[in-house]
Amino acid sequence: MKDQIPGDNSSGSRYVIATAITDVMKVTATFCVWPLCNRSGKKKKTIFTARQFDREKLQTKVLVHDNLSLWKGEAFEISQGGIGVMLENHLIIPGQTVTLHIKAAGKLPAFNAVCEVVSKKFETDRSKPIEYGFKFLSLTSEIQNELRKQVG
């Protein structure tokens, strides 16, 4: 980034005009990241920061399988759309479809879900567990209603 010029538009939202120069192509581009925050100073949800569903912390055991192998993990968060799980397995890849067996936790009953791996947070230390993000592809209507009540 070469320059950053803070600005203000008619609605009072703050934005930044930035000029970037790439050395490879010697091209200068000016772009606007708008809006970064609203009048109250709170960060506004943008296309890059918005989530479809709110998340809640969750600590429970999870079994993950792909019809060939079975892995044990621990859930750390859940939403209506998916679940975050820590796994020792480094072989699961984004895009893969797996089945999760989630143990009951608090008021949330135990349930099974067919999921797609949507994210994998890599660790350089292979002895540490990896954070995976799973998107629910198949849930019963009872579990969907329960998640709506419990998580929001």
N, C-alpha and C positions, 0 to 999 in steps of 0.2 A: 504494500500500500504506500502510495506516495503522499497523498494528502487526505485529511479527514476534516470535513467542515460540518460542524453541527448546524442543524437548521430547525425551522419551525414552520408548520403549514397552517392553514386557516383554521383547522379544527383543534389546534394546540398540540398535536402529536409531534414528538421529537423524531427526527430522522438523521441519518448520516449520509453525506455524499462522499464517496470515496473514489479516488482515482488509482487504478492499478496499472502498472507497466510490466509487461512480460519481456524478459531479456531475450528469449528465444526468437520471438517474432517481431520484437520492437513495436508492439501494438499498445496503444493507450486506450483504456476503456474507463468510462465514468459510469457509475451505477449508484443507485439509491436503495438503501435498506430502509424500508418505510412501512409502517411505523414501528419503532423499537419499544416505546412505552407510551402510556396515555398520560393525561393531565395529572393523575394522582401519583405518578412516578412508578406505578407497578408495571412490571414487564407484561406486555400484551401478548396474547397467543397469536402466533403467525403460522403460516403454512409449515414452517420449520420446527416450531415448538409445540404446536397443538397436538393433543392426544385425543383419540376418538372416545376413550373411556377413562374414567378416573381409576387410579390404582390404590390398593390397600395392602399393607404389610400382612404377610402370612407366613407362619412357620409350621410346616407339616411335611411328612415323608411323602415321596412320590416314586412310583415305579414307572420306568419308561421302557417301551419295547418296540421293535420294528419287525416283529414276527420271526426274527432270527436270533436276536440277542436281547438280554434284559439288563437294565442298569438301575441302580438305586440313586436317588437324588433327594434334595430338600428344596421345597418351594420357599421363595422369599417375598413374593408379591403376586397379587391376582387382580384381575379386572373382569368385566363382562366379556371382553374380547380375547383374553389370553392369560397366561401365567408365566412367571419368571422362575426358573429352576436352576440350582447349582448342581452340576454333575461332574463326576470324575472322568467321564468318557470324553475323549478328544475326537472321536470318530464320527459323531453325528454332524451333519452339515446343513446349512440353511437350504430350504427348499424340500428337505426330506419330510415325509409323512410318518408320524409315529403315534402310538397309543399311550396315553398317560393314565395311571391309576392313582388318584389323589386321595390320601387318607383324610378322614374327618378332622376338622379343626374348629373349635368354638361352636358356633351355631351352623357352620357350613358342613353339610353331610359329606360322606365319602362319595366320590363319583369317578366315572371313567370318561375320557374324552379323546377323540381322534383330533390330532393337532398337526400343524405345519410348523417346522422350525423357521422362524423369521429373523432371528439374530443369534449371534455367537460372539461373546466377548472373549477374545483370545488372551491367554496369559503366557508370558515368556517362560515362567517356571512350570514345567509339566507336572510337578507334584501337586500343584494347587488346582482346586476345582474350577470349572468354567461356567460362566453365567450364560444360560440359554434363554431366549424368548420364544415362547410357543403361542401360536394363534389357534384358538378353538375353531375347528371345522365342523364338529358334530357334538352337540350337547342335547340332552333331553330337555323338554320344555320345563319340567320341574326344577332342574338345575339352573336353567336360564332365569327363571323367576326368582329362585333363591339368591343367585348372584346379583340380580337387579336390586333385591331387598337389602342384601348384606353389604355390597360394595358400592352401589349407587348407580 
